[in-house]
């Protein structure tokens, strides 16, 4: 009877375009994230490319209670994020600056869905897969290296996880975050298998770069698909330093 009920619920949700999964590392990406952070004792997350706080909100939903520092350069997104972060004493919104390889300025292309905004020009492969991501404006903002800003948030006991979601700009962020990365136990990057932004570095090159910094791959989570072909275009890739996880 219970199995029949579960099947009925599952079938109904699938007809509506949803799928129900158990909150467990075997079946839930959110549960796997919590398991990875817990296993490494993470107590500080640097959220680069925070947008309106989706990643920080997910951290709180899965039970992470450590500090979050969010970096978001766009004004409208920061306004939304600020209202969320101000209710959480352990969630800090950094000054309004993009994160990159230099200290200076950069022009941000603003996407209609906001999450796809980037300093880089969007390519047709991205537009075809997600037409709602089309650029609709620009905003010039200060840019800083993470190594310039992070020392103000790091403590002696910080166990740091670095999340970077900057729409093809991840390699520039890493270039300006060498010292910060040296203090991190883990990192999550959004990486592409095909060019989605002009001048971005692709999956294979970025994987080797992070491995060369002393990390090993722990998890892959699909992010963007081409709905016409089912091809995976982007994934979130999570790395940790070997030998640090609690046994």
BATORGU-889985 format. One record per residue: residue number from 1; chain; x, y, z of N, C-alpha, C in turn. Coordinates in steps of 0.2 Angstrom, whole numbers. Layout:
! BATORGU-889985
+-----+-------+-------+-------+-------+-------+-------+-------+-------+-------+-------+
:  nr : kette :  n_xx :  n_yy :  n_zz : ca_xx : ca_yy : ca_zz :  c_xx :  c_yy :  c_zz :
+-----+-------+-------+-------+-------+-------+-------+-------+-------+-------+-------+
: NUM :     A :     X :     Y :     Z :     X :     Y :     Z :     X :     Y :     Z :
...
+-----+-------+-------+-------+-------+-------+-------+-------+-------+-------+-------+
***
This chain:
! BATORGU-889985
+-----+-------+-------+-------+-------+-------+-------+-------+-------+-------+-------+
:  nr : kette :  n_xx :  n_yy :  n_zz : ca_xx : ca_yy : ca_zz :  c_xx :  c_yy :  c_zz :
+-----+-------+-------+-------+-------+-------+-------+-------+-------+-------+-------+
:   1 :     A :     4 :    -6 :     0 :     0 :     0 :     0 :     4 :     6 :     0 :
:   2 :     A :    10 :     6 :     4 :    14 :    12 :     5 :    18 :    13 :    -2 :
:   3 :     A :    20 :     7 :    -5 :    24 :     8 :   -11 :    19 :    10 :   -17 :
:   4 :     A :    13 :     8 :   -17 :     8 :    11 :   -22 :     7 :    18 :   -21 :
:   5 :     A :     7 :    20 :   -15 :     6 :    28 :   -13 :    12 :    32 :   -16 :
:   6 :     A :    18 :    29 :   -14 :    24 :    32 :   -16 :    24 :    33 :   -24 :
:   7 :     A :    23 :    27 :   -27 :    23 :    27 :   -34 :    18 :    32 :   -37 :
:   8 :     A :    12 :    33 :   -34 :     7 :    38 :   -36 :     9 :    45 :   -36 :
:   9 :     A :    13 :    46 :   -30 :    15 :    53 :   -29 :    21 :    55 :   -34 :
:  10 :     A :    25 :    50 :   -35 :    31 :    50 :   -39 :    28 :    52 :   -46 :
:  11 :     A :    24 :    48 :   -49 :    21 :    48 :   -56 :    18 :    55 :   -57 :
:  12 :     A :    14 :    57 :   -51 :    11 :    64 :   -52 :    16 :    69 :   -52 :
:  13 :     A :    21 :    69 :   -48 :    26 :    75 :   -48 :    29 :    75 :   -55 :
:  14 :     A :    31 :    69 :   -58 :    34 :    69 :   -64 :    30 :    72 :   -70 :
:  15 :     A :    24 :    70 :   -70 :    19 :    73 :   -75 :    19 :    81 :   -74 :
:  16 :     A :    20 :    83 :   -68 :    20 :    91 :   -67 :    27 :    94 :   -68 :
:  17 :     A :    32 :    89 :   -70 :    39 :    92 :   -71 :    44 :    92 :   -66 :
:  18 :     A :    42 :    88 :   -60 :    46 :    88 :   -54 :    48 :    81 :   -52 :
:  19 :     A :    53 :    80 :   -48 :    55 :    74 :   -46 :    56 :    74 :   -38 :
:  20 :     A :    54 :    69 :   -35 :    55 :    69 :   -27 :    61 :    64 :   -26 :
:  21 :     A :    65 :    67 :   -22 :    71 :    63 :   -19 :    72 :    63 :   -12 :
:  22 :     A :    75 :    58 :    -9 :    76 :    58 :    -2 :    82 :    63 :     0 :
:  23 :     A :    82 :    66 :     5 :    87 :    70 :     8 :    93 :    66 :    11 :
:  24 :     A :    97 :    63 :     6 :   102 :    58 :     8 :   108 :    59 :     3 :
:  25 :     A :   114 :    58 :     6 :   120 :    59 :     1 :   119 :    55 :    -5 :
:  26 :     A :   116 :    49 :    -5 :   115 :    45 :   -10 :   111 :    47 :   -16 :
:  27 :     A :   106 :    52 :   -14 :   101 :    54 :   -19 :   100 :    62 :   -19 :
:  28 :     A :   103 :    65 :   -15 :   102 :    73 :   -15 :   109 :    76 :   -15 :
:  29 :     A :   109 :    81 :   -20 :   116 :    85 :   -21 :   116 :    89 :   -15 :
:  30 :     A :   111 :    92 :   -12 :   111 :    96 :    -6 :   114 :    92 :     0 :
:  31 :     A :   112 :    86 :     1 :   114 :    82 :     6 :   121 :    80 :     5 :
:  32 :     A :   124 :    79 :    -1 :   131 :    78 :    -2 :   135 :    84 :     0 :
:  33 :     A :   133 :    90 :    -2 :   136 :    96 :     0 :   137 :    97 :     7 :
:  34 :     A :   132 :    96 :    11 :   132 :    96 :    18 :   137 :    91 :    21 :
:  35 :     A :   137 :    85 :    18 :   141 :    79 :    20 :   149 :    81 :    19 :
:  36 :     A :   150 :    84 :    13 :   157 :    86 :    12 :   159 :    92 :    16 :
:  37 :     A :   155 :    97 :    18 :   157 :   102 :    22 :   158 :   100 :    29 :
:  38 :     A :   154 :    95 :    31 :   155 :    93 :    38 :   161 :    88 :    39 :
:  39 :     A :   162 :    84 :    34 :   168 :    80 :    34 :   175 :    84 :    34 :
:  40 :     A :   175 :    90 :    32 :   181 :    94 :    32 :   181 :    99 :    37 :
:  41 :     A :   175 :    99 :    41 :   175 :   104 :    47 :   175 :   112 :    44 :
:  42 :     A :   172 :   113 :    39 :   172 :   120 :    36 :   168 :   124 :    40 :
:  43 :     A :   171 :   130 :    42 :   167 :   135 :    46 :   167 :   142 :    43 :
:  44 :     A :   170 :   143 :    37 :   169 :   149 :    33 :   169 :   147 :    26 :
:  45 :     A :   163 :   150 :    22 :   162 :   149 :    15 :   163 :   156 :    12 :
:  46 :     A :   168 :   157 :     7 :   168 :   163 :     3 :   164 :   162 :    -3 :
:  47 :     A :   159 :   165 :    -4 :   154 :   164 :   -10 :   155 :   170 :   -15 :
:  48 :     A :   159 :   168 :   -20 :   161 :   173 :   -25 :   156 :   172 :   -31 :
:  49 :     A :   153 :   177 :   -33 :   147 :   177 :   -38 :   141 :   175 :   -34 :
:  50 :     A :   139 :   179 :   -29 :   134 :   176 :   -25 :   127 :   178 :   -28 :
:  51 :     A :   126 :   182 :   -33 :   120 :   184 :   -36 :   115 :   186 :   -30 :
:  52 :     A :   109 :   183 :   -29 :   104 :   185 :   -24 :   105 :   181 :   -18 :
:  53 :     A :   110 :   177 :   -17 :   111 :   173 :   -11 :   109 :   166 :   -12 :
:  54 :     A :   108 :   163 :   -18 :   105 :   156 :   -18 :   110 :   151 :   -15 :
:  55 :     A :   116 :   152 :   -16 :   121 :   147 :   -13 :   121 :   147 :    -5 :
:  56 :     A :   121 :   154 :    -3 :   121 :   155 :     5 :   114 :   152 :     8 :
:  57 :     A :   109 :   153 :     4 :   102 :   151 :     7 :   102 :   143 :     7 :
:  58 :     A :   105 :   140 :     2 :   106 :   133 :     2 :   110 :   130 :     7 :
:  59 :     A :   115 :   133 :     9 :   120 :   131 :    14 :   116 :   131 :    21 :
:  60 :     A :   112 :   136 :    22 :   108 :   137 :    28 :   102 :   131 :    28 :
:  61 :     A :    99 :   130 :    22 :    94 :   125 :    22 :    97 :   118 :    24 :
:  62 :     A :   103 :   117 :    22 :   106 :   110 :    23 :   109 :   109 :    30 :
:  63 :     A :   109 :   115 :    34 :   111 :   115 :    41 :   118 :   117 :    42 :
:  64 :     A :   121 :   120 :    37 :   128 :   124 :    38 :   127 :   130 :    43 :
:  65 :     A :   130 :   130 :    48 :   130 :   135 :    53 :   136 :   140 :    54 :
:  66 :     A :   141 :   139 :    49 :   147 :   143 :    50 :   146 :   150 :    46 :
:  67 :     A :   151 :   153 :    46 :   151 :   160 :    43 :   151 :   160 :    35 :
:  68 :     A :   147 :   164 :    32 :   147 :   165 :    25 :   149 :   172 :    23 :
:  69 :     A :   153 :   173 :    18 :   155 :   180 :    16 :   153 :   180 :     8 :
:  70 :     A :   149 :   184 :     6 :   146 :   184 :    -1 :   149 :   190 :    -5 :
:  71 :     A :   151 :   189 :   -11 :   154 :   194 :   -15 :   149 :   195 :   -21 :
:  72 :     A :   146 :   200 :   -22 :   142 :   201 :   -28 :   142 :   209 :   -31 :
:  73 :     A :   144 :   210 :   -37 :   146 :   216 :   -39 :   140 :   220 :   -42 :
:  74 :     A :   134 :   217 :   -44 :   129 :   220 :   -47 :   124 :   223 :   -42 :
:  75 :     A :   122 :   230 :   -43 :   118 :   233 :   -38 :   111 :   230 :   -37 :
:  76 :     A :   107 :   228 :   -42 :   100 :   226 :   -40 :   101 :   219 :   -37 :
:  77 :     A :   105 :   215 :   -38 :   106 :   208 :   -35 :   109 :   209 :   -28 :
:  78 :     A :   113 :   214 :   -27 :   116 :   216 :   -20 :   110 :   218 :   -15 :
:  79 :     A :   105 :   222 :   -18 :   100 :   224 :   -14 :    96 :   218 :   -11 :
:  80 :     A :    94 :   213 :   -16 :    91 :   208 :   -13 :    95 :   204 :    -8 :
:  81 :     A :   101 :   203 :   -10 :   105 :   199 :    -5 :   106 :   202 :     1 :
:  82 :     A :   107 :   209 :     1 :   108 :   212 :     8 :   102 :   211 :    12 :
:  83 :     A :    96 :   211 :    10 :    90 :   210 :    14 :    90 :   203 :    17 :
:  84 :     A :    93 :   198 :    14 :    93 :   191 :    16 :    99 :   191 :    22 :
:  85 :     A :   105 :   193 :    20 :   111 :   193 :    24 :   110 :   197 :    31 :
:  86 :     A :   106 :   202 :    30 :   106 :   206 :    37 :   102 :   203 :    42 :
:  87 :     A :    98 :   198 :    40 :    94 :   194 :    45 :    99 :   188 :    49 :
:  88 :     A :   105 :   187 :    46 :   109 :   182 :    48 :   116 :   185 :    51 :
:  89 :     A :   117 :   185 :    57 :   123 :   188 :    60 :   129 :   185 :    58 :
:  90 :     A :   129 :   179 :    55 :   135 :   175 :    52 :   136 :   176 :    45 :
:  91 :     A :   132 :   180 :    42 :   132 :   181 :    34 :   134 :   188 :    33 :
:  92 :     A :   140 :   189 :    30 :   142 :   195 :    28 :   142 :   197 :    21 :
:  93 :     A :   140 :   203 :    19 :   140 :   205 :    12 :   146 :   209 :    11 :
:  94 :     A :   151 :   207 :     7 :   157 :   211 :     5 :   155 :   217 :     2 :
:  95 :     A :   160 :   222 :     1 :   159 :   228 :    -3 :   157 :   227 :   -10 :
:  96 :     A :   154 :   231 :   -13 :   152 :   230 :   -20 :   158 :   231 :   -25 :
:  97 :     A :   161 :   225 :   -26 :   166 :   224 :   -31 :   166 :   217 :   -34 :
:  98 :     A :   168 :   217 :   -41 :   169 :   211 :   -44 :   175 :   208 :   -42 :
:  99 :     A :   176 :   201 :   -42 :   182 :   198 :   -41 :   186 :   196 :   -47 :
: 100 :     A :   192 :   197 :   -48 :   196 :   195 :   -53 :   203 :   195 :   -52 :
: 101 :     A :   207 :   196 :   -58 :   214 :   195 :   -57 :   218 :   201 :   -56 :
: 102 :     A :   215 :   207 :   -56 :   218 :   213 :   -55 :   214 :   218 :   -50 :
: 103 :     A :   217 :   223 :   -47 :   213 :   228 :   -44 :   212 :   234 :   -48 :
: 104 :     A :   206 :   235 :   -50 :   204 :   240 :   -55 :   197 :   241 :   -56 :
: 105 :     A :   195 :   241 :   -62 :   187 :   241 :   -64 :   186 :   236 :   -69 :
: 106 :     A :   180 :   234 :   -70 :   177 :   230 :   -75 :   170 :   231 :   -77 :
: 107 :     A :   168 :   230 :   -83 :   162 :   231 :   -86 :   158 :   225 :   -86 :
: 108 :     A :   152 :   224 :   -82 :   148 :   218 :   -81 :   143 :   219 :   -86 :
: 109 :     A :   142 :   213 :   -90 :   136 :   212 :   -94 :   130 :   209 :   -90 :
: 110 :     A :   124 :   212 :   -90 :   119 :   210 :   -86 :   114 :   206 :   -90 :
: 111 :     A :   113 :   200 :   -87 :   108 :   195 :   -91 :   101 :   196 :   -88 :
: 112 :     A :    96 :   195 :   -92 :    89 :   196 :   -90 :    88 :   191 :   -85 :
: 113 :     A :    91 :   185 :   -84 :    90 :   181 :   -78 :    94 :   182 :   -73 :
: 114 :     A :    99 :   187 :   -73 :   104 :   190 :   -68 :   109 :   185 :   -67 :
: 115 :     A :   107 :   178 :   -66 :   112 :   173 :   -64 :   118 :   172 :   -69 :
: 116 :     A :   116 :   174 :   -75 :   121 :   173 :   -81 :   125 :   179 :   -82 :
: 117 :     A :   125 :   184 :   -78 :   129 :   190 :   -79 :   136 :   188 :   -79 :
: 118 :     A :   140 :   192 :   -83 :   147 :   191 :   -83 :   151 :   196 :   -86 :
: 119 :     A :   157 :   197 :   -84 :   162 :   202 :   -88 :   163 :   200 :   -95 :
: 120 :     A :   162 :   194 :   -97 :   163 :   191 :  -104 :   157 :   191 :  -108 :
: 121 :     A :   158 :   191 :  -115 :   153 :   191 :  -120 :   150 :   184 :  -120 :
: 122 :     A :   143 :   184 :  -120 :   140 :   177 :  -120 :   140 :   175 :  -127 :
: 123 :     A :   141 :   168 :  -128 :   141 :   165 :  -135 :   134 :   162 :  -136 :
: 124 :     A :   134 :   160 :  -143 :   127 :   158 :  -145 :   125 :   151 :  -142 :
: 125 :     A :   130 :   147 :  -140 :   129 :   141 :  -137 :   125 :   142 :  -131 :
: 126 :     A :   126 :   147 :  -127 :   123 :   148 :  -121 :   116 :   151 :  -122 :
: 127 :     A :   116 :   156 :  -127 :   109 :   159 :  -128 :   104 :   154 :  -131 :
: 128 :     A :   107 :   149 :  -135 :   102 :   144 :  -138 :   100 :   139 :  -132 :
: 129 :     A :   104 :   138 :  -128 :   102 :   133 :  -122 :    97 :   137 :  -117 :
: 130 :     A :    98 :   143 :  -116 :    95 :   147 :  -111 :    93 :   154 :  -114 :
: 131 :     A :    88 :   155 :  -118 :    87 :   161 :  -121 :    85 :   167 :  -116 :
: 132 :     A :    83 :   165 :  -110 :    81 :   169 :  -105 :    87 :   173 :  -102 :
: 133 :     A :    93 :   170 :  -104 :   100 :   173 :  -101 :   102 :   179 :  -105 :
: 134 :     A :    99 :   181 :  -110 :   101 :   186 :  -115 :   103 :   193 :  -111 :
: 135 :     A :   108 :   196 :  -113 :   111 :   202 :  -110 :   106 :   208 :  -111 :
: 136 :     A :   105 :   212 :  -106 :   100 :   217 :  -107 :   103 :   224 :  -104 :
: 137 :     A :   109 :   224 :  -102 :   112 :   230 :  -100 :   119 :   229 :   -97 :
: 138 :     A :   122 :   235 :   -95 :   129 :   234 :   -93 :   130 :   239 :   -86 :
: 139 :     A :   135 :   237 :   -82 :   136 :   241 :   -76 :   144 :   240 :   -75 :
: 140 :     A :   147 :   246 :   -74 :   154 :   246 :   -73 :   155 :   247 :   -65 :
: 141 :     A :   159 :   242 :   -63 :   160 :   241 :   -56 :   168 :   241 :   -54 :
: 142 :     A :   170 :   242 :   -48 :   177 :   241 :   -46 :   178 :   233 :   -46 :
: 143 :     A :   184 :   232 :   -47 :   186 :   225 :   -47 :   192 :   224 :   -42 :
: 144 :     A :   192 :   219 :   -38 :   198 :   217 :   -33 :   200 :   210 :   -34 :
: 145 :     A :   206 :   209 :   -32 :   208 :   202 :   -31 :   205 :   199 :   -25 :
: 146 :     A :   204 :   193 :   -25 :   201 :   190 :   -18 :   207 :   190 :   -13 :
: 147 :     A :   213 :   190 :   -15 :   219 :   190 :   -11 :   219 :   197 :    -7 :
: 148 :     A :   216 :   202 :   -11 :   216 :   209 :    -8 :   211 :   209 :    -2 :
: 149 :     A :   205 :   206 :    -3 :   199 :   207 :     1 :   199 :   201 :     7 :
: 150 :     A :   201 :   195 :     5 :   200 :   189 :     9 :   203 :   190 :    16 :
: 151 :     A :   209 :   193 :    17 :   212 :   193 :    23 :   208 :   197 :    29 :
: 152 :     A :   203 :   201 :    26 :   199 :   204 :    31 :   194 :   200 :    34 :
: 153 :     A :   193 :   194 :    31 :   188 :   189 :    33 :   190 :   183 :    36 :
: 154 :     A :   197 :   181 :    35 :   200 :   175 :    37 :   202 :   176 :    45 :
: 155 :     A :   201 :   171 :    49 :   203 :   171 :    56 :   208 :   165 :    56 :
: 156 :     A :   212 :   165 :    62 :   217 :   160 :    63 :   214 :   153 :    63 :
: 157 :     A :   208 :   152 :    65 :   205 :   146 :    65 :   200 :   144 :    59 :
: 158 :     A :   200 :   149 :    54 :   196 :   148 :    48 :   197 :   141 :    45 :
: 159 :     A :   192 :   137 :    43 :   193 :   132 :    39 :   189 :   133 :    33 :
: 160 :     A :   192 :   135 :    27 :   189 :   139 :    22 :   187 :   135 :    16 :
: 161 :     A :   181 :   136 :    14 :   178 :   133 :     7 :   177 :   139 :     3 :
: 162 :     A :   180 :   139 :    -3 :   179 :   144 :    -8 :   174 :   142 :   -14 :
: 163 :     A :   169 :   145 :   -15 :   164 :   144 :   -20 :   165 :   150 :   -25 :
: 164 :     A :   166 :   148 :   -32 :   166 :   153 :   -37 :   161 :   151 :   -43 :
: 165 :     A :   157 :   156 :   -44 :   152 :   155 :   -49 :   152 :   162 :   -53 :
: 166 :     A :   156 :   163 :   -58 :   157 :   169 :   -61 :   156 :   169 :   -68 :
: 167 :     A :   153 :   164 :   -71 :   151 :   164 :   -78 :   156 :   164 :   -83 :
: 168 :     A :   161 :   160 :   -83 :   167 :   160 :   -87 :   173 :   164 :   -85 :
: 169 :     A :   172 :   167 :   -79 :   177 :   171 :   -77 :   181 :   168 :   -71 :
: 170 :     A :   180 :   161 :   -70 :   183 :   158 :   -64 :   191 :   158 :   -64 :
: 171 :     A :   194 :   157 :   -70 :   201 :   157 :   -71 :   204 :   164 :   -68 :
: 172 :     A :   201 :   169 :   -70 :   203 :   176 :   -68 :   203 :   177 :   -60 :
: 173 :     A :   197 :   174 :   -57 :   196 :   174 :   -50 :   202 :   170 :   -47 :
: 174 :     A :   203 :   164 :   -49 :   209 :   160 :   -46 :   215 :   164 :   -47 :
: 175 :     A :   216 :   167 :   -53 :   223 :   170 :   -54 :   224 :   176 :   -48 :
: 176 :     A :   219 :   179 :   -46 :   219 :   184 :   -41 :   218 :   181 :   -34 :
: 177 :     A :   218 :   174 :   -33 :   216 :   171 :   -26 :   221 :   166 :   -24 :
: 178 :     A :   227 :   167 :   -27 :   232 :   161 :   -25 :   234 :   160 :   -18 :
: 179 :     A :   234 :   166 :   -14 :   236 :   165 :    -7 :   229 :   163 :    -3 :
: 180 :     A :   223 :   165 :    -5 :   217 :   163 :    -2 :   216 :   155 :    -4 :
: 181 :     A :   217 :   153 :   -10 :   217 :   146 :   -11 :   221 :   142 :    -7 :
: 182 :     A :   227 :   145 :    -6 :   232 :   141 :    -2 :   230 :   140 :     5 :
: 183 :     A :   225 :   144 :     8 :   222 :   143 :    14 :   215 :   139 :    14 :
: 184 :     A :   213 :   137 :     8 :   206 :   134 :     8 :   207 :   126 :     8 :
: 185 :     A :   202 :   123 :    11 :   202 :   116 :    11 :   198 :   113 :     5 :
: 186 :     A :   194 :   117 :     3 :   190 :   115 :    -3 :   188 :   121 :    -7 :
: 187 :     A :   186 :   119 :   -13 :   184 :   124 :   -18 :   178 :   121 :   -23 :
: 188 :     A :   173 :   125 :   -25 :   168 :   123 :   -30 :   168 :   128 :   -35 :
: 189 :     A :   169 :   126 :   -42 :   169 :   130 :   -48 :   163 :   128 :   -52 :
: 190 :     A :   160 :   133 :   -56 :   156 :   131 :   -61 :   160 :   131 :   -68 :
: 191 :     A :   160 :   125 :   -71 :   164 :   124 :   -77 :   160 :   122 :   -83 :
: 192 :     A :   163 :   124 :   -88 :   159 :   122 :   -95 :   163 :   117 :   -99 :
: 193 :     A :   159 :   113 :  -102 :   162 :   108 :  -107 :   163 :   111 :  -114 :
: 194 :     A :   159 :   116 :  -116 :   159 :   119 :  -122 :   160 :   127 :  -121 :
: 195 :     A :   162 :   131 :  -125 :   163 :   138 :  -124 :   156 :   141 :  -124 :
: 196 :     A :   154 :   144 :  -118 :   148 :   148 :  -117 :   149 :   155 :  -117 :
: 197 :     A :   155 :   157 :  -115 :   157 :   164 :  -114 :   164 :   165 :  -118 :
: 198 :     A :   165 :   171 :  -121 :   171 :   172 :  -125 :   177 :   173 :  -121 :
: 199 :     A :   182 :   168 :  -122 :   188 :   169 :  -119 :   188 :   164 :  -112 :
: 200 :     A :   183 :   161 :  -111 :   183 :   157 :  -105 :   188 :   150 :  -105 :
: 201 :     A :   190 :   148 :  -100 :   194 :   142 :  -100 :   189 :   136 :   -98 :
: 202 :     A :   190 :   130 :  -102 :   185 :   125 :  -102 :   187 :   120 :   -96 :
: 203 :     A :   183 :   115 :   -96 :   183 :   110 :   -90 :   190 :   107 :   -89 :
: 204 :     A :   193 :   104 :   -95 :   199 :   100 :   -94 :   205 :   104 :   -91 :
: 205 :     A :   205 :   110 :   -94 :   211 :   115 :   -92 :   210 :   117 :   -85 :
: 206 :     A :   204 :   118 :   -83 :   203 :   121 :   -76 :   203 :   115 :   -71 :
: 207 :     A :   202 :   109 :   -73 :   203 :   103 :   -68 :   210 :   102 :   -67 :
: 208 :     A :   214 :   103 :   -72 :   221 :   102 :   -71 :   224 :   107 :   -67 :
: 209 :     A :   222 :   113 :   -68 :   224 :   119 :   -64 :   223 :   118 :   -57 :
: 210 :     A :   217 :   116 :   -55 :   215 :   116 :   -48 :   219 :   110 :   -45 :
: 211 :     A :   219 :   104 :   -49 :   223 :    98 :   -46 :   231 :   100 :   -45 :
: 212 :     A :   233 :   105 :   -49 :   240 :   107 :   -48 :   241 :   111 :   -42 :
: 213 :     A :   235 :   114 :   -39 :   236 :   118 :   -33 :   235 :   113 :   -27 :
: 214 :     A :   235 :   107 :   -28 :   234 :   102 :   -22 :   228 :    99 :   -20 :
: 215 :     A :   223 :   100 :   -25 :   216 :    97 :   -23 :   214 :    91 :   -27 :
: 216 :     A :   210 :    87 :   -25 :   207 :    82 :   -29 :   200 :    82 :   -30 :
: 217 :     A :   197 :    80 :   -35 :   190 :    80 :   -37 :   186 :    76 :   -32 :
: 218 :     A :   180 :    79 :   -30 :   176 :    75 :   -25 :   169 :    74 :   -28 :
: 219 :     A :   166 :    79 :   -32 :   159 :    79 :   -34 :   158 :    83 :   -40 :
: 220 :     A :   154 :    80 :   -45 :   151 :    84 :   -50 :   144 :    84 :   -50 :
: 221 :     A :   141 :    90 :   -51 :   134 :    91 :   -51 :   132 :    95 :   -58 :
: 222 :     A :   127 :    93 :   -62 :   125 :    96 :   -68 :   122 :   103 :   -67 :
: 223 :     A :   123 :   108 :   -71 :   120 :   114 :   -70 :   116 :   116 :   -76 :
: 224 :     A :   119 :   116 :   -82 :   116 :   118 :   -88 :   116 :   113 :   -93 :
: 225 :     A :   110 :   112 :   -96 :   109 :   107 :  -102 :   107 :   111 :  -108 :
: 226 :     A :   108 :   108 :  -114 :   105 :   110 :  -120 :    98 :   106 :  -120 :
: 227 :     A :    93 :   109 :  -120 :    86 :   106 :  -119 :    85 :   102 :  -126 :
: 228 :     A :    88 :   104 :  -131 :    86 :   101 :  -138 :    90 :    94 :  -139 :
: 229 :     A :    96 :    93 :  -135 :   100 :    87 :  -136 :   101 :    83 :  -130 :
: 230 :     A :    99 :    87 :  -124 :   101 :    84 :  -118 :   108 :    84 :  -116 :
: 231 :     A :   112 :    87 :  -120 :   119 :    88 :  -118 :   121 :    92 :  -112 :
: 232 :     A :   125 :    90 :  -108 :   127 :    94 :  -102 :   132 :    99 :  -104 :
: 233 :     A :   131 :   105 :  -103 :   135 :   111 :  -105 :   139 :   113 :   -99 :
: 234 :     A :   137 :   113 :   -93 :   140 :   116 :   -87 :   139 :   111 :   -81 :
: 235 :     A :   144 :   111 :   -77 :   143 :   107 :   -71 :   147 :   111 :   -65 :
: 236 :     A :   144 :   110 :   -59 :   148 :   112 :   -53 :   153 :   107 :   -51 :
: 237 :     A :   159 :   109 :   -50 :   164 :   104 :   -48 :   167 :   105 :   -41 :
: 238 :     A :   167 :   101 :   -37 :   169 :   102 :   -30 :   176 :    98 :   -29 :
: 239 :     A :   180 :   101 :   -26 :   187 :    99 :   -24 :   189 :    99 :   -17 :
: 240 :     A :   193 :    95 :   -14 :   195 :    96 :    -7 :   202 :    93 :    -7 :
: 241 :     A :   206 :    96 :    -3 :   213 :    93 :    -2 :   213 :    86 :     1 :
: 242 :     A :   217 :    82 :    -2 :   218 :    75 :     1 :   220 :    75 :     8 :
: 243 :     A :   217 :    70 :    11 :   219 :    68 :    18 :   217 :    73 :    24 :
: 244 :     A :   212 :    77 :    22 :   210 :    82 :    27 :   203 :    80 :    30 :
: 245 :     A :   199 :    76 :    26 :   193 :    74 :    29 :   193 :    70 :    35 :
: 246 :     A :   188 :    71 :    40 :   188 :    67 :    46 :   187 :    60 :    44 :
: 247 :     A :   190 :    55 :    48 :   190 :    48 :    46 :   184 :    45 :    51 :
+-----+-------+-------+-------+-------+-------+-------+-------+-------+-------+-------+
***
